[in-house]
């Protein structure tokens, strides 16, 4: 059997995405409550995500979404990690409200442990990508677009991790959207 690396790249990257999802799932969670959701995006869904990022840029005026949308098209897969909003009952006040009961009067605001949990899951997934020598980058912009597309119902704090296996990291030297001069 002869396996050309270029011809097997997609399958290998999907295995990396699966491993990233596994490490995100098994990452430590506040009070052991697992409210993390994970989705892998490929092929035409990457194009749809990129298009939504362009729409969001138009609507919001945030130009870096344009750069990121173009950059995303170099990914062979994108791992999305988000969290459901659920208070952990600690009354810690880290969310800005004195108690969880007060916080729950504002259901759109996540418990701060939700944000910590998604951050730890993202770090674990990125470490797996790095361990497997796959290029990656965490993108708020693509996560925001995925949220607008409704791909992860009930989730907030969605972040995207595009991955690539090529001779040059497409997520490193990116074109700026800032005016020069």
Steps between C-alpha positions, in 0.01 A plus 500: 500500500619851417349791692570846366504752786314759295221253426453395864528844658127556545445169678796566730373846587157359583672261742679798656165682532356191672793493742455873567132440576596221739746715693252788513237262637730353764644837608429594863166671560385721788327285762520214249200639310540431128318759291756516220383434143737411215440495125737429211446695178634395158460556128201712393424589861837677524395707198164576665677602822736726305205661319325564832816666631492738203133579570582566865781736400262692277242523779740580786772697323766271651753468219706219654209268421587547130862396557394205713235391246763488226743325734240239599484378141850353543375265771419139422288476816375730774428388856232708672486501879223675689327489833142497616412764758452346844585644836705283733336621820815638659378859558858608422403831338755456220225560242431843648190403697513435875315166482410236245132584555571860390707378204217271388279808455733571206505165315703638208800555729706186556622381835870586509581131555338433159758731343783338693380153397491588130846657529646187658335284232644724226846480655480122519387474137777734380759302698385186320532671162850615595595153625397362161696777320189644336470875446215668686373834623221594739246729332232691685370627165419158354341394829280810497392420144423138597281633781311719252454199271339311788729201464531449877154572644498628856873573496676826565872572514566304181855503369640342185828320455582462130764236426726446203782275387708674237859602443434849645271590787214696336391640836829671587591769243158649444414815308403792718172686461643813663590798284875524437680823588 
